[in-house]
Amino acid sequence: MRDPRSLALALAIPVLLIVLFGYALSLDIDNIPLVIWNQDKSKTSVDFILNFKNSHYFKIIGYYDNYKDMQDLIDSSRALMAMVIEKDFSRHLLSKGTAVVQLIVDGSDSNTANVALGYANSVVTQYNSNIITKILEPYTNQTPIAVDFRPRVWFNPGFESKLFIVPGLIAVIIMIIAALLTSLTIAREWERGTMEQLISTPVRPVELITGKFLPYFIIGLLDLVIAVLLGVFVFGVPLRGSLILLFILSSLFLTGALTLGIFISIVAKSQLMASQFAMLISFLPTFLLSGFTYEIFNMPPFVRAITYLVPARYFIVILRGIYLKAVGISMLWWDSLCLFIFAFLMVYIAVKSFKKKILAPK
């Protein structure tokens, strides 16, 4: 309470991070800028173009009659794709049953290009299916179906990236806030010269660390409440599982993250060095190696082995399991056990590393 700026920072940063990342960090690719050169200009070709125009994945930004204008738009990154419809598109489609459409894609960003190509293939496949139905249906009593393919997507049927990102953001926020704030506690006492007064008191090391731990634990729980409320009411992420289980397992992760910060503060004895160590140890592994932004199964074996040492890896599995799949402890026991081991080791190391004595200068 004597440091209102730090308290305000601790409560404001989660709101800022979850709003910024929730809106800015999106894996969905919509409104792909598309330019078109329709050499045929027939009703058939216009009907084909309408399939792209009516899809929310594409946004037609212009119609041109030459390659140079389209190339300039792709070169300047104002367009991602260019489509060229051949001159005899309708005649070939009606007489031969096949017509050629050229699709030019900017492959600078390979992931985006692959997703865009997948969307384009989906639109063309749907158009082909409709054409076959219109041609063959008059000659049969029912619509021809070669394969009755009926996919069903569980947990995220709309493929909304926010349902994937927001639960993971809670792990990132708690890890950063907890480790960063507590990493300054002991180091601040050394820099202010008040550690000598604490050492002279009969307070034991475990009691001193507990006193530094509890206020930030309460702040961390408040941050968790803020993140959960924002996720549910602002971003519409469903919380399908047990709220009690979520807070119990979050408390385990929070305990480990807070005592990790305290351990950094004990070792560093400098606020600047402690904050740098905290960001290096908490933010980078949590953001890059936990499965939050990149799938772990896509990583090389060596990097994949390192991810087992990142506690946020297990917490993100727990969060997404509780949020989206409504699973219980019977499915999350292994990840919960890993969080318990992480919390226990951090508490033990922090208590053992703190010594109530002043080292004589060498």
C-alpha positions, 0 to 999 in steps of 0.5 A: 500500500505504500507503493501505489505505483507498483500496485497500479502497474500490477493491476493495469498490465494484465488488462493492457496485455490481454486487450492488446494481445487479444485484439492484435494477436490473431491467427485468423486470416480474413479479408485477403486482398485479391485483384482480378483480371477477367478476360472472359467477362461472361455471366459464367465467369462473373458467377465464378467471381461471386463465390470469392466476393461472397466469401469473408476470407477474400476482399476484392480490391480491384479489377484490372486488364493487364499483368503489370498493374496486378504485379505492382499491387503485389510488389507493394504488398497491397494485394496478396493474390491475383486471379486471371480468368482465361478468355474462353473460360465459359466456352471451355467450361460448357464444352470441355467441362474444364476451364483454367484459372490462374492464381498468383500468390505472394509467398513472402509469408509462407504460412499466410500464403498456404492458408490463403491457398487453402481458402481459395481451393475451398471456394473452387471446390465448392464451385465445382461441386455446384457445377456438377450438381447443376449439370447431372441433377436434371438427368438423375432422380437425386443429387450425385454424391461420391463421398458423403463427407460430414466433418465435425469440429469439437471445442472451437467449431468456428475456428476462432483464434481468440478461443485459442489465444486468450486462455494461453494469455492468462498463463503469459500474464501471470508468469510475467507479472508474478516473476517481474514484481517479486523479483524486485522485492528482496533486491529493493531491500538491499539497495535501500539498505533496509535489509540489515534491519530485517536481518537484525530482527528475530524473523526467520527466512521462511517467515520473511519470504512468506511476508514478501510472498503473500501480498503479491499472491493476492495481487496475482489472484486479482489479476487472474480474476481480471483476466478471466472476466475480460476473457469471458465478457469482452472476448466471449471465450466460454469457461466450460469447466470448473471455476474452482479447479481453475483457481486451485491450479492457477494458485499452484502456478502462481506460487511457483512463479512468485517464488521464482521471482523471489529467488531471482531477487535474492540472487541478483541483489540489484533491481535492474539485474533482477528485472532483466533476469526475470524478463529473460527467464519468464517472458521468453520461454513462456511466450516461445516454448510453452505452446502459446504461439507455436505448436510444440510438436512442430519444434525440433527434438532438442527444443521440444525437450527443453519445453518440458522445463517450461512450467507454462507449458503445463499450465496452458494445457490446463487452461485450455482444457478447463476453458474449452473442453471442460475436462477435470483433474482426471485428465489434467493430473499429470500437468497438475503434478508438474505444476505442484513440483514446480511450486514446491521446488521454487519455494524450497530453493527460495527459502534455502538460498536466503541467508540472514547474514551480511557478507563481509566485503572481500 
